[in-house]
Amino acid sequence: MDGRADLRVDLHSHTCWSPDAATTPADLVERAAEAGLDRVAVTDHGEIAGAFEARALDPERIIVGEEIRCRCGTELIGLFLVERIPMGLDAREVAERIADQGGVVYAPHPYAYPRRALARARRALDLAEAVEVVNARAAFFPPWNRMAGRRAGELGMPTCAGSDAHFPHELGHAFSVIPAFRSVAEFREALAGSRPVLRRATGPWMHVASMALKAGRKVEARVRAGGAGGGRRSARRPGSLEVVEET
């Protein structure tokens, strides 16, 4: 694309606006620069406020995204979003809402599910424009990433990588090397030249750390709700929880 240098792009990361992540938006921006990442998609669970905070600090580096858990349990990522998409919707509706915003539908870790992985992967790949074949947090169990790469090859889909970072030091563990882009349209074009890179597999103990953080926040929220007489909060705060029941 007119001779511009390739970019190192992490398409999957989280801030403390996700209930199982600890990284503040400021820490994410700082660590991304230290890790040599040119672009980072902030894809919190069911929330985009953290992405907007990070983008305000570094507009060129940050892509606003969201990781959305669909009604069937499949997760989809929307990239280049302008509005939050609720969790718990049908997967096709989630994809349509991403498209309505001019965003890109991205399938994260399509096989890294403890239950119904094949069905969830099939659903995600039917709707996505690109697939995450290298997820640093899934790399401790190599078949998950290998299956994603094999199926993406069979379907002829663009392949990408992300750290899925929930803590600052995880940023840079995986990224895509993508031809330079300056718009969503150029990003879509550049995806054909994406090269996934795994720099370091994130150990499974980081999943344990995320689960412990989420559990602690859940207890804290219950204590706070009890102290406030059980009244509902009008807006989510960093790390707050939104429960989606599987069907």
N, C-alpha and C positions, 0 to 999 in steps of 0.2 A: 504494500500500500504506500506508494510514492517514496519508497526508500527509507521510511522512518524505522527506528530501532524497535525490536520486539520488546514487549512488556512482560514483567512477572506479575501475574494476577492470581490472587487467592479469592476464589468465588464463594467461600463458605466460612464465615466466622461469626462469633457471638460476643455481645457485651453483657454487662450486668443487667440489662433489660430482659435478658433471658433468665428464667428462674434457676437454671443450673449452671450459670456462668458468672465469673467474678471480674472480668476485665471491664474497666470503665472505658467510655468512649475516648477519653484523653489518653489512657494507657494504650489502647488499641492503635491509635494514630502514631504514638511514639514508637511502639514496638514494631509496627509495620515498616516504618522508616529504617529502624535498626536492622530489620531482617532483609532489607533490600527489595521490598515489595513496591511495585509501581502503582498497583491498584488493589483495593481490598473491598469485596462485597460484604457488608455487614448484614447478616441474615438472622436476626433474632427470632426466637420462637413466638409467632403470633404478635409481633410488635415491630414497629419501624422507628420509634422515638429515639432509640440509641443510635440508629444509623444516621438520622438527621443531626443528632448532636455531634457525631464523629465527622460528618460531612461539613458542618459549620467550622470545624477546626482545620480541615484539610479538604477543600472542595475538589481538588484535582484527583486526589488519591482514593477517595471513598465513593463506592457505589452503594446506593440505597437498595436494600433487598429485604426479604422476609422469608423465613422457613415456616410453611403452613402445614399443619397436620390436618388431613382431610377426614371426612366421616368414616371412610373405610380403613383408616390407619396409615395409609400411604402419606408420605411427606413430599411436598413440592416446594421449590424455591422460586420466588419471583424476583427478578433482577431489574433494576432501573424503575423502581416503583415510586409513585407519588402519594399513594394512599394505602393505609393498612387494610389487609384482607382478613376477615374473621376466620378463625379455625373452626373445624367441624362441618364445613360445607362439602358437597359432593366434589370429587376431584375434578371433574370436567368443568364445574362452575368456577372452581379456583383457577384453572387454566384460562378460562374465558375472562375472568376478572383481571388477571395479569395482562392478557392481551389487550383488554379494553384500555389499560393505562399505557399501552405502548411498550410494555415490559417483555422480558424474555422468560420463558418457562424452562426451568432447569431441574433435572432429576438428581437429587443428592443420594449418595450411598444406596442405590436401588435394591441391593440384596442384603443389606446389613440390618435385618430385622429378626427378632427372636421367634416370631410367629408369622406364618403365611407369607414368607418372603417372596416366593415365586409369584403369587397373585399380586402382591403389592408392587413388585418390580414391573410386572406386565402392565399394570395400570399406569404407573408413572411414565414408562417408556412410550406408551401409546400417546401421551399428551405432551411430552417434553421436546424441546428444540435441541438440547444438548444434555449429555449425561456425565455425571461425576464418576469416573472410573478409578480415581485415586482419592481416597479419603484417608487422611493421616490417622484418624481415630479408628477407622476400620482396618487399618493395615496390620494390626496385631493378629488378625485372622485372615491371611492372604486370600483364601477362596472368595471372600466377599468382593474384593476389588477385581480379582481375576474374572469372576462371573460377569461383572459389569462391563469390563473391557471386551470380553468375548461377545457378549450380546450386542454391545454398541457397534462392534465391527460387523456383525451379521446384518444389522439394520442400517449401516452406513451413517451412523450419527456422529456428530462432533463430540470429542472426548475432552474432559477437563479434569482439574484437580482442585482440592481445597483442604485446608488444614482442619476445618471444623473446630477451630480453636475456641475453647471456653475459658482458658487462662492465658495470660499474656505470653508466656514462654512458648506456647504452642504455635503461635503465628510464624509462618515460614516453613513449617514442617512439610507442607505440600503446596504446590501452586502450578498454574499453567503458564507456559511461555506462549504468548499470543501476539500476532502482528499488531502493531500500534493502531489504536482506534481513538476517535474523538466524538463519536456519537453512538447511539444505539444501533443505527443502521450499519455503521462501520464495524461495530462489535459483532453483529450477526455475520457479516462477511468474513471477519477475521477468525471466527470460530472454526472454519474449515482448516485453518493452519495451526490450531491449538495443539500444544505438546505437553501432556501432563508430566509433572515431576514430583517424585517422592524424595524429599531430602532426609526425612527421619520419621519412622513410625512412632506414633504416640502410644505409650503403654496403656494397658487396660486399667491400671490403677487411677488414671485420670477420669475414667468413667465413674469409678467409685467416688472420687472426689466430687464430681458433679452431682451424683445422687445424694451424697451427704449434704452438699450445699442446698440442694432443692428441698430435702427433708427438713433441714434447719429453718429455711425460710417459710416452709409450710407451718411449722410449729409457731414461729414468730408471728405469722399472719393470724393464726387462730387466737393467740394470746392477745394480740392487738385488737382483733374484732371483739373478743370477750370484754376487754377493758373499755371498749367504746359502746358497750351495750348491744353489740351485734349489728350495729348499723352498717350499711353497705357503703363502700368507697365509690366516689363518682368517677374516678380515673385510676388507671393502673399506674403503678410506680415501678422503678427498677426492681427486677427480681420477683414481681408479683406473679401469681399463678392464674392460668385460665385452663380449666379442666375440660377435656373433650372426651366424651365416651365413645368407645369403639362399638361398631356394629358388625 
